[in-house]
Amino acid sequence: LKENEALTKPLDPKAVEIWNTKDKLLFDSRKYSGDIKLNDKMALWNVKEDKLLQITDRELSQGFLSADYSYAFIFNPITYEPQNRQHCPYDLYIVDLQNGKRNLLIPNYTLEEKPTGSPDGHFLCYAQNGHWWIYNILTDTHTKITAGMPVSFFAEDNNRPSENRPYGIGGWTDDGEIILYDRYDMWKISLDGKTKKRLTQGREIQKSFRIKLFNSNVFYDPLQSFKYTLDLKKGFILETINRETPASGLSFWNLKSGIREMVWENKKVNQIKKASDKDIYMYLDQNFESSPRLMLYDSRPKEIVQSNPQQQKYYWSRNKKIEYDVDGVKTKGVLYYPSDFKEGEKYPLVLRIYERQFMYMNDYINPSMITGDGFNVHNYTTQGYFVLLPDINYEFGNLKKSVTSSVLAAVDAVVKEGNVDSTKIGIIGHSFGGYEVDLIITQTNRFATAVSGAPWTDLVSAYLYVGPMFQRPDFFRAEDHQLRIGKSLYEDTQSYLKNSPVLLASSVNTPLLGWAGAEDRHVNTLHSMEFYLALRRLNKEHTLLIYPNEEHQLVKNENAIDLNMRIMQWFDYYLKNGKKCDWFSTYYH
């Protein structure tokens, strides 16, 4: 049901904007997305009796249906606004579609993923307070089905102040149970929580198993509940990955025989498709040294097409996993070798940082000068550089220490191998990675040079900001997201100050190249300008590039090429004794 068009017309752009602190949503959100209360409503039309039952309304404006269409689950997504998380908690109500009666079902539901209805329409599965629960619609009872279990079904390595998210639901089984995931394995659990069975043995070998569904009848409509069940006797395909290598592949599981491995390689295996009426599968495989292949599995793997066969004519890099200890925590990273590496020679090293990157070890990277963040691994490995992508561990409220410790531990592990010139190490990052670069160079002089793109530099300004992507206060970025303070600016002011690079600029002794898009409002360009002005006032060595009509990443090819070239020239000068370009220190068009 649509609201009256007179109520849903856009706000007058010439009218005075009224921002009130008690408003549920910011003016910007209402301006660009409209009033959520006026969204289209769900209703039930009884054709035989010609009766209409409105399901959602202005108070509870969103919802979804049980699989048998006997019940609806409705909620107001902005119930607890204004609040400081990225996604607002809400109260979930159940509506009996026979009589329209509604009751509160789950108060203060906090996860972004909505609860999942069973295919028979009789149950609802939801996650809350670190456990999975089943609601029995017919008996109006809630059961904590993961109570007392020896494993966690929620992310154990979240490393953010936010609530740990669940690993997910595999599906509802044809014998009336449910499959849930822990970090590695699948568990089959009865809906009363009395029977629990582990179906795979991945934890012992650090191998994760996830069900791959090919059912063409699966609903992706957000109003629908799933209508399919998992046939345990027939079995299903599993996507598999090793958390430590990360090799991956495909397996088959059924109730009688358990796991049968089909494909297992030191590659990234994904984009799996099934023939409609045969057990034949197509997929892609790749790793850093092997470009994507289109593969066919019919009792065994067979190559259909190998992309980029011309690669064999060129020098190519290789990569490997590195491990290092950060305050007692085993941590991983990916090290890429110079394409023409020769044992016994010393090479410069460039670190590219951004949270955790080991998961990308088996990603193939196409050589290119057209990258929106100014960096491509091959541009450096083909020119005689090592490149390191380290994982980073975080201490909430103390990023300047934890980020620096992680990065320096990774550097030490690589230098110890004896192939890197310890005086020729550079560091680069973009966005949150750019923030990390700027923060690191206030804490250490270990790097010969640094490059920072589109960074935060002032956490007070970052906290008190509204970005265009989310149209909500950026409070959440610090309180439970990337910036990892964990508290508000007014609960822990000192953490915001001590982790703001702009306030620590007097300690910078590393030559810095910065860049930003002039129209960046995701991480406002003013952060780059603030840091520039701080370093200018302190007479530090810094060059800032501002690209007109560009935003958070550069989208114009000519600008992306220009940025890539300038960053390479900058690193070549400081890490390879290359030419000092005029633009380093003078106006250059």
C-alpha positions in Angstrom: 0.0 0.0 0.0 1.4 3.4 -0.9 1.0 6.5 1.1 -0.7 9.6 -0.3 1.7 11.2 -2.8 1.2 14.6 -1.2 2.9 13.2 2.0 5.9 11.6 0.2 7.0 14.5 -2.1 10.6 15.5 -1.6 11.6 18.3 0.8 11.8 21.8 -0.7 15.5 22.4 -1.3 15.0 26.1 -0.9 13.3 25.8 2.5 15.1 26.4 5.8 16.5 23.1 7.1 15.5 22.3 10.7 17.9 20.0 12.6 16.7 19.0 16.0 18.8 16.8 18.4 15.7 14.8 19.3 14.9 13.8 15.7 14.9 10.1 15.1 16.9 10.5 11.9 19.2 13.3 10.8 17.8 15.9 8.4 20.2 14.7 5.7 18.7 11.2 5.9 15.1 12.4 5.6 16.1 14.8 2.8 17.7 12.1 0.6 15.9 8.9 1.7 12.5 10.2 2.8 10.6 9.6 6.0 10.8 5.9 6.8 7.3 6.0 8.3 5.9 6.8 4.8 7.4 3.7 3.1 5.1 1.3 1.2 3.1 -0.9 3.6 2.4 -4.6 3.6 -1.2 -5.8 3.6 -3.2 -9.0 3.3 -6.2 -9.2 1.0 -8.6 -12.0 1.6 -10.0 -12.4 -1.9 -13.0 -14.6 -1.0 -14.2 -12.4 1.8 -12.9 -9.2 0.2 -11.3 -8.1 3.4 -8.0 -6.1 3.8 -5.7 -6.4 6.7 -2.9 -3.9 6.9 0.2 -5.6 8.3 2.8 -2.8 8.6 2.0 0.8 9.4 3.7 4.1 10.2 4.6 2.9 13.7 6.0 -0.5 12.6 6.9 0.1 9.0 9.0 -2.9 8.0 8.6 -6.6 8.2 8.7 -10.1 6.6 6.4 -13.1 6.4 6.5 -16.6 7.7 6.9 -19.2 4.9 3.3 -20.4 5.2 2.0 -16.8 5.2 0.2 -17.4 8.5 2.2 -14.8 10.4 4.2 -11.6 9.8 7.1 -10.3 11.8 7.2 -6.5 11.9 9.4 -3.8 13.4 10.4 -0.1 13.4 14.0 0.1 12.3 14.5 3.5 14.1 12.8 2.6 17.4 15.9 3.5 19.5 17.1 6.4 17.5 18.8 8.7 18.1 21.6 6.3 19.1 25.3 5.7 18.3 25.6 2.4 16.4 25.6 2.0 12.7 22.5 -0.2 12.8 19.7 0.6 15.3 18.3 -2.1 17.6 14.6 -2.7 17.2 11.7 -4.5 18.8 10.3 -7.4 16.8 6.5 -8.1 16.8 4.6 -11.1 15.6 1.3 -10.6 13.8 -1.3 -13.3 13.5 -2.6 -12.9 9.9 -5.9 -14.6 10.7 -7.0 -11.9 13.1 -4.4 -9.1 13.0 -3.4 -9.6 16.6 0.2 -8.5 17.3 2.5 -9.2 20.2 6.0 -8.2 21.2 8.3 -11.1 20.3 12.0 -10.0 20.7 12.7 -6.7 22.5 15.9 -4.8 21.6 17.0 -7.1 18.8 20.5 -5.8 18.0 22.0 -7.6 15.0 21.9 -6.4 11.4 20.9 -9.9 10.1 17.1 -10.4 10.5 15.8 -13.5 12.2 15.2 -16.5 9.9 11.8 -18.3 9.5 11.6 -22.0 9.1 10.2 -23.5 5.8 7.1 -24.9 7.5 6.3 -21.5 9.0 6.3 -22.8 12.6 9.6 -21.5 13.9 11.9 -18.5 13.9 15.7 -18.7 14.5 17.5 -15.6 15.8 20.8 -14.7 17.5 20.9 -12.7 20.7 23.4 -12.2 23.6 26.0 -14.6 22.1 23.6 -17.5 21.5 21.2 -18.9 18.9 17.5 -19.1 19.9 14.5 -20.8 18.4 11.0 -19.3 18.8 8.2 -21.8 18.5 5.2 -19.9 17.1 2.6 -22.5 17.9 3.6 -22.8 21.6 4.9 -19.2 22.0 8.2 -20.4 23.6 11.8 -19.4 23.2 14.6 -21.9 23.5 18.4 -21.2 23.7 19.6 -24.0 21.5 23.4 -23.3 21.8 23.5 -23.2 25.7 26.3 -25.3 27.1 28.1 -25.9 23.8 31.9 -26.1 23.8 32.4 -23.7 20.8 31.3 -20.2 19.9 28.9 -19.6 17.0 29.9 -15.9 16.9 33.1 -14.3 15.5 36.0 -15.0 17.9 38.4 -12.6 16.2 36.2 -9.6 15.6 38.9 -7.2 17.0 36.4 -4.3 17.0 34.4 -3.0 20.0 31.1 -3.9 18.2 29.0 -6.9 19.0 30.3 -10.2 17.6 28.4 -11.3 14.6 27.2 -14.9 14.1 28.9 -17.2 11.7 25.5 -17.9 10.2 22.8 -20.5 9.5 23.5 -23.3 7.1 19.8 -24.1 6.7 16.8 -26.0 8.0 17.0 -29.8 7.6 14.3 -32.1 6.1 14.1 -33.9 9.5 13.0 -30.7 11.3 16.4 -29.5 12.7 18.7 -26.6 11.9 22.4 -26.4 10.8 24.5 -23.7 12.4 28.1 -22.7 11.8 30.9 -22.2 14.2 34.2 -20.8 12.9 35.1 -24.1 11.2 32.3 -26.6 11.4 28.6 -27.3 10.8 26.4 -28.4 13.7 23.0 -30.1 13.4 20.9 -29.0 16.3 17.3 -30.0 17.2 14.9 -27.1 17.6 14.4 -27.9 21.3 18.2 -27.7 21.8 18.4 -31.3 23.3 20.3 -32.9 20.4 23.5 -31.5 19.1 25.8 -33.1 16.5 28.9 -31.9 14.8 28.8 -32.8 11.1 32.4 -31.9 10.1 35.8 -32.1 11.7 37.3 -28.8 10.5 38.5 -27.3 13.8 41.2 -29.9 14.1 42.7 -29.0 10.8 41.6 -25.3 10.7 39.4 -25.9 7.7 36.0 -24.2 7.4 33.0 -25.8 5.8 30.0 -23.8 4.4 27.0 -25.1 2.5 26.7 -23.9 -1.1 23.1 -23.9 -2.3 22.0 -24.1 -5.9 18.2 -24.2 -5.3 16.6 -22.0 -8.0 13.5 -21.6 -5.7 15.5 -19.8 -3.0 13.8 -16.4 -2.3 16.0 -13.4 -2.0 12.9 -11.1 -1.4 13.5 -9.4 2.0 9.7 -9.9 2.7 10.0 -13.7 2.4 11.2 -16.5 4.6 13.2 -19.4 3.2 11.0 -22.2 1.8 13.6 -24.9 1.2 15.0 -27.7 3.4 18.4 -29.5 3.2 18.0 -33.1 2.1 20.5 -34.8 4.4 20.4 -38.2 2.7 20.9 -36.7 -0.8 23.6 -34.3 0.6 25.0 -31.0 -0.6 28.1 -29.3 -1.8 30.4 -27.5 0.7 32.7 -24.6 0.0 35.9 -25.2 2.0 38.8 -23.0 3.1 41.8 -23.3 5.3 42.1 -20.3 7.6 45.8 -20.6 7.8 47.0 -21.1 4.2 44.4 -20.1 2.7 43.8 -23.1 0.4 40.2 -23.7 -0.7 38.0 -26.1 -2.6 34.8 -28.0 -2.8 33.6 -31.1 -0.9 30.4 -33.2 -0.9 28.6 -34.2 2.3 25.7 -36.5 3.0 24.4 -38.3 6.1 25.7 -41.7 5.1 29.2 -41.1 4.0 30.1 -37.7 5.6 32.7 -35.6 3.8 34.1 -36.5 0.3 36.7 -34.0 -1.0 36.2 -33.0 -4.6 38.6 -30.1 -5.2 41.4 -28.9 -2.9 44.1 -26.6 -4.0 46.4 -23.8 -2.8 44.1 -21.5 -4.7 41.0 -19.4 -4.2 38.0 -21.4 -5.5 34.8 -19.5 -5.9 31.9 -18.5 -8.2 30.5 -22.1 -8.2 27.6 -23.0 -10.5 25.7 -26.2 -10.9 24.1 -27.8 -14.0 20.4 -27.8 -13.6 19.8 -31.6 -13.9 23.3 -33.2 -13.4 26.0 -33.2 -10.7 28.3 -31.2 -12.8 29.8 -27.9 -11.6 31.6 -24.9 -13.0 33.9 -22.7 -10.9 36.9 -20.3 -11.0 40.2 -21.0 -9.4 43.1 -18.6 -9.0 46.1 -17.6 -6.9 48.6 -14.8 -7.0 50.8 -16.6 -9.6 47.9 -18.2 -11.6 45.3 -16.0 -13.3 41.7 -17.2 -13.0 40.7 -20.4 -14.8 37.2 -21.5 -15.6 37.0 -25.1 -14.4 34.5 -27.9 -14.9 34.0 -30.6 -12.3 32.5 -33.9 -13.6 33.9 -36.6 -11.3 37.2 -34.7 -11.6 38.4 -31.2 -12.3 39.0 -30.2 -15.9 40.2 -26.8 -17.2 37.9 -25.1 -19.7 39.7 -21.7 -20.2 42.9 -20.3 -18.8 42.9 -16.5 -18.8 46.0 -14.4 -19.4 48.2 -17.1 -21.1 50.5 -14.3 -22.1 51.7 -14.1 -18.5 54.2 -16.9 -19.0 56.3 -14.5 -21.2 56.9 -12.1 -18.3 58.8 -12.1 -15.1 56.2 -12.6 -12.3 56.3 -12.3 -8.6 55.5 -15.0 -6.0 54.1 -14.6 -2.5 54.2 -16.4 0.7 52.8 -16.3 4.2 54.8 -14.7 7.0 54.2 -15.1 10.7 55.1 -12.8 13.5 54.3 -12.3 17.2 52.5 -9.2 18.4 52.3 -9.0 22.2 51.9 -12.8 22.4 49.4 -13.1 19.5 50.4 -15.1 16.4 49.8 -12.8 13.4 50.0 -13.3 9.7 50.9 -11.3 6.6 51.6 -11.7 2.9 55.0 -11.1 1.4 55.4 -10.5 -2.4 58.9 -11.1 -3.9 60.6 -9.0 -6.6 59.8 -10.5 -10.0 63.5 -11.1 -10.8 64.5 -11.9 -7.2 68.1 -13.1 -6.7 69.2 -14.7 -3.4 71.9 -12.7 -1.7 70.8 -9.3 -3.0 69.2 -6.6 -0.9 65.9 -5.0 -2.0 63.7 -2.1 -0.8 60.4 -2.9 0.8 57.0 -1.2 0.6 54.3 -2.0 3.2 50.7 -1.6 2.1 48.5 -1.5 5.3 44.8 -1.8 5.9 43.5 -3.9 8.9 43.7 -7.6 7.9 44.9 -8.6 4.5 46.1 -12.2 4.7 42.7 -13.4 3.4 43.7 -11.9 0.0 46.8 -14.1 -0.3 45.4 -16.2 -3.2 43.8 -13.3 -5.1 45.1 -12.8 -8.6 46.0 -9.2 -9.2 45.9 -7.8 -12.7 48.9 -5.4 -13.4 47.4 -1.9 -13.9 48.2 1.7 -13.5 44.5 2.5 -13.2 43.8 1.9 -9.5 41.7 4.4 -7.5 44.0 4.3 -4.5 47.2 4.7 -6.4 48.7 1.3 -5.6 49.2 -2.1 -7.4 51.5 -4.8 -6.2 53.0 -5.5 -9.6 54.0 -1.9 -10.2 56.5 -2.5 -7.4 57.5 -6.2 -7.7 58.4 -5.7 -11.4 60.6 -2.8 -10.4 62.6 -4.7 -7.8 60.7 -4.1 -4.6 59.4 -6.5 -1.9 55.8 -5.7 -1.0 54.3 -6.6 2.4 50.7 -6.8 3.4 50.6 -7.3 7.2 47.6 -8.2 9.4 47.2 -5.7 12.3 45.9 -6.4 15.8 44.2 -3.6 17.7 44.0 -2.5 21.3 40.8 -0.4 21.8 41.5 3.2 22.6 45.2 2.8 21.9 45.7 2.4 18.2 48.9 4.4 18.1 50.6 1.7 20.1 48.9 -1.4 18.7 49.0 -0.5 15.1 52.7 0.5 15.3 53.6 -2.6 17.2 51.9 -4.9 14.7 53.5 -3.2 11.7 57.0 -3.1 13.2 56.8 -6.8 14.2 55.9 -7.6 10.6 58.8 -5.5 9.3 61.2 -7.2 11.7 60.1 -10.7 10.6 60.8 -9.8 6.9 64.1 -8.0 7.6 65.3 -11.0 9.6 65.1 -13.2 6.4 68.0 -11.1 5.1 66.7 -10.0 1.7 65.5 -6.5 2.6 67.6 -3.3 3.0 66.4 -2.2 6.5 67.2 1.5 5.6 65.0 1.4 2.5 61.5 0.6 3.8 58.4 2.7 2.8 54.7 2.5 3.9 51.5 3.3 2.1 47.8 3.2 3.0 44.4 4.6 1.9 41.4 5.7 3.9 41.6 3.9 7.3 45.0 2.6 6.0 46.0 6.2 5.4 45.0 7.1 9.0 47.2 4.2 10.2 50.2 5.5 8.1 49.9 9.0 9.5 49.6 7.6 13.1 52.5 5.2 12.7 54.9 8.0 11.5 54.2 9.9 14.7 55.4 6.9 16.7 58.5 5.7 14.8 61.2 6.8 12.4 61.7 3.3 11.1 60.4 4.2 7.6 62.4 6.0 5.0 59.2 7.5 3.6 55.4 7.2 3.7 52.3 7.7 1.5 48.9 8.4 2.9 45.7 8.7 0.9 42.3 10.1 2.0 43.1 9.6 5.8 41.4 10.6 9.0 43.8 12.7 11.0 41.6 14.5 13.6 39.4 12.0 15.5 37.4 14.8 17.2 36.4 16.1 13.8 35.8 12.5 12.5 33.5 11.8 15.4 31.4 14.9 15.0 30.7 14.4 11.3 28.0 13.2 8.9 29.1 11.3 5.9 27.0 11.0 2.7 27.2 7.2 2.5 25.4 6.4 5.7 23.6 9.8 6.3 24.0 9.3 10.0 26.5 10.5 12.6 29.9 8.9 12.3 29.8 8.3 16.1 29.7 4.5 15.3 33.1 4.6 13.5 34.9 5.3 16.8 32.6 3.6 19.2 32.2 0.2 17.6 33.8 0.3 14.2 37.3 0.9 12.6 38.6 3.6 14.8 38.1 1.3 17.8 37.9 3.8 20.7 35.0 1.9 22.1 33.5 4.9 24.0 32.1 8.2 23.1 34.2 11.4 22.7 32.8 12.6 26.1 33.4 9.3 27.9 37.0 9.0 26.8 38.2 12.3 25.4 41.9 11.4 25.9 41.8 8.4 23.6 40.5 10.6 20.8 43.2 13.1 21.4 46.1 10.7 21.8 45.2 8.8 18.6 44.8 11.9 16.4 47.8 12.2 14.1 47.2 15.9 13.7 47.9 16.5 17.4 51.0 14.3 17.3 52.5 15.9 14.1 55.5 17.4 16.0 56.9 13.9 16.2 56.9 13.3 12.5 60.3 13.0 10.9 59.3 10.8 7.9 59.0 12.4 4.5 55.3 12.1 3.7 53.3 12.2 0.4 49.6 12.7 0.9 46.7 12.8 -1.5 43.0 13.3 -1.5 40.1 13.9 -3.8 38.9 17.5 -3.6 35.3 16.4 -3.3 35.8 13.6 -0.8 33.1 13.7 1.8 33.3 10.1 3.0 36.6 11.0 4.8 36.5 14.7 4.4 39.4 16.3 2.5 39.8 18.7 5.4 41.6 15.9 7.3 44.4 15.8 4.7 44.5 19.6 4.7 44.7 19.8 8.5 47.6 17.4 8.6 49.3 19.3 5.8 48.9 22.6 7.7 50.2 21.0 10.9 53.3 19.7 9.1 53.8 23.0 7.3 53.7 25.0 10.6 56.2 22.5 12.0 58.5 22.8 8.9 58.3 19.1 8.2 58.8 17.5 4.8 55.4 16.9 3.2 53.8 17.1 -0.2 50.0 17.0 -0.6 48.2 16.2 -3.9 44.6 17.3 -4.3 42.7 16.0 -7.3 39.9 18.2 -8.5 36.4 16.7 -9.0 37.4 13.4 -7.4 36.1 11.8 -4.2 37.3 9.0 -1.9 38.9 7.0 -4.7 40.0 8.4 -8.1 37.6 7.4 -10.8 39.0 9.3 -13.8 41.6 7.1 -15.6 44.0 10.0 -16.2 44.0 10.9 -12.5 44.4 7.3 -11.4 47.4 6.9 -13.7 48.9 10.2 -12.6 48.6 9.2 -8.9 50.2 5.8 -9.5 53.1 7.4 -11.4 53.7 10.1 -8.7 53.6 7.5 -5.9 56.1 5.3 -7.8 58.4 8.3 -8.4 58.2 9.2 -4.7 59.1 5.7 -3.5 61.9 5.4 -6.2 63.5 8.6 -4.9 63.5 7.7 -1.2 63.9 3.9 -1.5 66.0 3.4 -4.7 68.0 6.6 -4.9 66.1 7.7 -7.9 65.5 11.1 -9.5 64.0 13.9 -7.4 61.1 15.1 -9.4 60.3 18.8 -9.7 56.8 18.4 -8.4 58.1 17.2 -5.0 58.7 20.7 -4.0 57.4 23.1 -6.6 54.0 23.9 -8.3 53.6 21.4 -11.1 50.7 21.3 -13.6 
